[in-house]
Amino acid sequence: SPSPPPPLPPPAPSASPSRPPPSASDPPCFPSSATVQLADGETVPLSSLSAGDSILAAAADGTLGFDVVSSFSLADPSAKAAFLSLATATATVTLTPTHKLPAGPAKALKQASEVAVGETIWLASPAAGALVQAPVLKITKVVADGLHSPLTMRGGWPVVDGVATSYNSAAVVARNKYLVPLVEAVCPSLGRLVVAAVNPKPMHYIDGEVVEPISSLEVAAAVAVTLTAAGAGVLARAQACVFACLVVGELSGVRP
């Protein structure tokens, strides 16, 4: 009689789903354990930061100073996310792949995922009062708790874990150093609604407020209410506020 057919090979183990490549929709943030230096010299984790705190930051020319944390800064301590850790000989910064930081001699802002081993990033040297270059020696993928993004009021590059970083492109930061203080002072709630209209995910702000995505029609209704409530005497002020909110939202400068 014919021999039985050979047994079928066992099915190949299914590959675990891989993380999609970084995209513009990924949140550019740091984990809760990342640290900043306050104006009094104390080093604190981002999880303890509050709006109005002054943190060590760098200007585009490399000089160090302090900048104020905006209420548009984001903080979601309950999140868990994938990060890249960029290590130099003296500092390691952990950030999401799409978060930007100055790299190379020209301090060009690049996403963390675009930085290669051997390329230089910029570290704070308080003794020198300026940033200094250091080559990246190792890049590792890690998973950590929390998503935090300190947005500065005057456009300074937040120094996180001793490394200069930027919450967005140079053009967005340059514009927002004028627009964010205006929105903060006049109509922060409306500003958050505008941001919610251009972001597909809930926005977790540093003060604990969570703003869910809304439609442009809902934003338009809020704008109408703002203008109506302003009255004739301060109509120009309200219009300026609405315009600033719209620009901030369109630039997406306060995304997570």
QUINORCOR-V499884 format. One record per residue. N is the residue number from 1. RES is the residue in one small letter. PHI is phi in whole degrees, -180 to 180 (* if undefined). D_CENTER is the distance of its C-alpha to the mean C-alpha in Angstrom with 2 decimals. Layout:
[[N,RES,PHI,D_CENTER] [N,RES,PHI,D_CENTER]]
This chain:
[[1,s,*,71.97] [2,p,-66,68.75] [3,s,-70,66.15] [4,p,-66,63.11] [5,p,-64,60.01] [6,p,-62,57.55] [7,p,-64,54.80] [8,l,-68,51.55] [9,p,-66,48.77] [10,p,-64,46.18] [11,p,-62,43.10] [12,a,-66,40.31] [13,p,-62,37.52] [14,s,-71,34.69] [15,a,-71,31.60] [16,s,-67,28.62] [17,p,-60,26.03] [18,s,-89,23.62] [19,r,-69,19.90] [20,p,-63,19.44] [21,p,-62,18.02] [22,p,-56,14.33] [23,s,-136,13.89] [24,a,-65,11.83] [25,s,-86,11.77] [26,d,-68,10.13] [27,p,-77,6.88] [28,p,-80,4.36] [29,c,-146,4.46] [30,f,-121,7.49] [31,p,-76,10.86] [32,s,-60,12.72] [33,s,-80,14.93] [34,a,-63,12.67] [35,t,-122,14.14] [36,v,-134,14.01] [37,q,-105,17.18] [38,l,-82,18.38] [39,a,-63,20.80] [40,d,-85,23.72] [41,g,95,22.95] [42,e,-74,22.01] [43,t,-98,19.39] [44,v,-131,17.63] [45,p,-74,15.30] [46,l,-61,11.97] [47,s,-65,13.98] [48,s,-104,16.29] [49,l,-75,14.13] [50,s,-130,15.15] [51,a,-60,14.60] [52,g,96,16.90] [53,d,-67,16.59] [54,s,-100,16.87] [55,i,-123,15.03] [56,l,-64,15.93] [57,a,-147,14.24] [58,a,-122,15.69] [59,a,-86,16.97] [60,a,-63,17.26] [61,d,-84,20.82] [62,g,96,19.86] [63,t,-75,21.17] [64,l,-99,19.71] [65,g,-166,19.51] [66,f,-126,17.74] [67,d,-131,15.33] [68,v,-93,14.96] [69,v,-76,12.14] [70,s,-79,12.00] [71,s,-71,12.99] [72,f,-84,10.33] [73,s,-63,7.84] [74,l,-111,7.40] [75,a,-155,9.62] [76,d,-132,11.70] [77,p,-66,14.02] [78,s,-84,16.33] [79,a,-76,14.29] [80,k,-131,15.21] [81,a,-147,13.48] [82,a,-90,14.28] [83,f,-132,12.76] [84,l,-112,14.15] [85,s,-106,15.65] [86,l,-103,16.56] [87,a,-110,19.56] [88,t,-108,21.56] [89,a,-68,24.83] [90,t,-125,23.40] [91,a,-149,19.72] [92,t,-134,17.51] [93,v,-111,13.73] [94,t,-115,12.38] [95,l,-153,9.16] [96,t,-69,8.88] [97,p,-57,11.00] [98,t,-93,8.90] [99,h,-71,6.31] [100,k,-96,8.22] [101,l,-155,10.58] [102,p,-70,13.98] [103,a,-142,16.85] [104,g,77,20.58] [105,p,-57,22.94] [106,a,-87,21.56] [107,k,57,17.97] [108,a,-66,16.92] [109,l,-78,13.22] [110,k,-129,13.18] [111,q,-69,11.28] [112,a,-57,12.00] [113,s,-68,14.50] [114,e,-93,16.31] [115,v,-83,17.06] [116,a,-110,20.57] [117,v,-58,22.67] [118,g,98,24.47] [119,e,-76,21.87] [120,t,-93,20.88] [121,i,-119,17.59] [122,w,-116,17.56] [123,l,-107,18.29] [124,a,-78,18.95] [125,s,-121,22.69] [126,p,-56,23.47] [127,a,-63,27.14] [128,a,-88,26.79] [129,g,69,24.33] [130,a,-155,22.38] [131,l,-82,20.28] [132,v,-129,22.40] [133,q,-80,22.12] [134,a,-150,22.46] [135,p,-75,22.97] [136,v,-77,21.08] [137,l,-98,23.86] [138,k,-156,22.47] [139,i,-128,19.69] [140,t,-129,19.77] [141,k,-95,18.28] [142,v,-137,17.70] [143,v,-116,17.04] [144,a,-144,15.74] [145,d,-88,15.24] [146,g,93,12.28] [147,l,-134,8.67] [148,h,-132,6.89] [149,s,-143,3.93] [150,p,-74,6.48] [151,l,-101,6.96] [152,t,-87,10.29] [153,m,-73,13.39] [154,r,-112,15.09] [155,g,83,12.70] [156,g,-70,12.86] [157,w,-81,10.93] [158,p,-61,10.01] [159,v,-90,12.48] [160,v,-115,11.41] [161,d,56,14.49] [162,g,84,16.29] [163,v,-119,14.29] [164,a,-71,12.72] [165,t,-136,9.18] [166,s,-142,7.42] [167,y,-76,4.25] [168,n,-162,6.95] [169,s,-68,10.68] [170,a,-60,13.23] [171,a,-67,14.88] [172,v,-66,12.15] [173,v,-63,11.32] [174,a,-62,15.12] [175,r,-72,15.83] [176,n,-71,13.41] [177,k,-68,14.88] [178,y,-99,17.98] [179,l,-76,16.95] [180,v,-63,14.57] [181,p,-60,17.38] [182,l,-64,19.89] [183,v,-65,18.32] [184,e,-57,17.72] [185,a,-77,21.38] [186,v,-107,23.04] [187,c,-153,21.54] [188,p,-63,18.23] [189,s,-65,19.52] [190,l,-65,20.28] [191,g,-59,16.90] [192,r,-67,15.36] [193,l,-67,18.10] [194,v,-63,17.40] [195,v,-61,13.77] [196,a,-64,15.35] [197,a,-75,17.83] [198,v,-110,15.60] [199,n,-120,13.50] [200,p,-81,15.59] [201,k,-121,14.16] [202,p,-60,14.37] [203,m,-102,11.69] [204,h,-100,11.75] [205,y,-90,11.50] [206,i,-66,11.97] [207,d,-89,15.65] [208,g,97,16.27] [209,e,-72,16.75] [210,v,-116,16.03] [211,v,-110,16.47] [212,e,-77,17.89] [213,p,-57,17.93] [214,i,-132,20.83] [215,s,-87,23.07] [216,s,-64,23.49] [217,l,-66,26.88] [218,e,-66,25.53] [219,v,-65,23.31] [220,a,-59,26.44] [221,a,-65,28.42] [222,a,-66,26.04] [223,v,-62,26.23] [224,a,-61,30.02] [225,v,-64,30.21] [226,t,-62,28.25] [227,l,-67,30.59] [228,t,-66,33.64] [229,a,-70,32.88] [230,a,-67,32.30] [231,g,78,35.94] [232,a,-65,37.55] [233,g,-65,37.07] [234,v,-123,33.28] [235,l,-61,32.80] [236,a,-61,31.45] [237,r,-64,28.82] [238,a,-65,27.77] [239,q,-63,27.79] [240,a,-63,25.55] [241,c,-64,23.09] [242,v,-61,23.21] [243,f,-60,22.79] [244,a,-62,19.70] [245,c,-60,18.19] [246,l,-64,19.14] [247,v,-66,17.71] [248,v,-59,14.29] [249,g,-64,14.45] [250,e,-67,15.86] [251,l,-73,13.36] [252,s,56,10.62] [253,g,-76,8.57] [254,v,-120,7.23] [255,r,-69,6.53] [256,p,-68,5.00]]
